[in-house]
Amino acid sequence: MVDAVTDILSFNKLGNVKPDLILLDDWLSDGYGHLLCRALKQNRQTKTIPVVLISAKNDIECIAEKSHADDYIPKPFDLDFFMDKVQSWLSPHQNALRPD
């Protein structure tokens, strides 16, 4: 199952959904992804969910580190690089996202 939200308000409405991975763009319509990431990592219920921060900012590595993101993907990115990064964070039984 894949859920997509485009802003912090929508994310907060997800309730008890606990995704296997959160791909989080730093530029959201109502705020910054790195601030949401920091809040997720400080929350007891969500702190163990891997968060991969995505951004075109030159200092994405620093932003990801400060927000406690588990990883980051700089924009622009190659689709194969993106898929490899996502698959590396999913458990082995979920690696069927892309056929070899």
N, C-alpha and C positions, 0 to 999 in steps of 0.2 A: 504494500500500500504506500502510496506517495501522497502527501498533503503538501500543498504550497500556500504560503501566506506571503503577503507583500508589505505588511506593516506590523508594528509592535502590537497595536490594538488587536488585530486578528490573531496574532500569535497567543496573546493572553486568553483569548476565547477558546483555545484548544482544550483547556481543562486538563484532564488526567491523561491525555495522550502522551505516551513516552516513546518517541521515535528512536530508531537505531542510530541515526546520524542526523545532524542538523547542518545543512549547507546555508550559510548566512552571509548575504551580501552586506557590505558595510554601509551602503547607501539605501536606506529605506524611505518610504514616502513620509513617514512621521517621526523619523529619528535616525540614529546610527546603529548599525548592527553590532559594532564593538561594545556599545553600552548595553545592549540586550545580552550579548555574550557574557559580559561581566556579571550581569544579574543572574543569568542561568547558572554560572559557575559558583555563585554565592548561595544558591538555593539548594537546600538539602535534597529535594526531590529531583532536581535536574542536573546537579553538578557532575554526575557520571556519564551523561550523554555526550558523546564526542561532538565538538563543534568545529567546523572548518569555515573559516572566514574568507570571503572572496572580495577583492577590491582592485581597482586600478591605481590606487594611491602608491606612490613610490616607497613609502615607509610601511607597507603592509606587514612586513615581518615584525617590526617594532609594535605596531598596533595590535597584532595578533598576540604577541607576548604579553603586552600590558593588559589585555582583556582576558587573558587566560584561555584563549582559543587553543584547541588541540593541534591545529594545523592551519595552513592558509594556502590559498591559490591566487596568484597574481593574475590580473587581466592585462592584456588579452591572453588567453590560454588555448592550447591545442586540445581538441576533444579527447584524443587518446590519453594525454597527460591528465586531464580532468577525470576520465573514467578510471584510470589507474589509481589516482588519489582517492577517489570515492571507494573503490573496491578494497583498497588497503585498510580502510576504516570499518568495513563491514565484516561480520563474522564469515567464516568459510562457507557455511550453508547458504549464505545470501549472495555469494559471488556470481550468481547467474544473471546479473544485470546485462551482460554482454556476452554473446557466444564467441568462442575463440576462433 
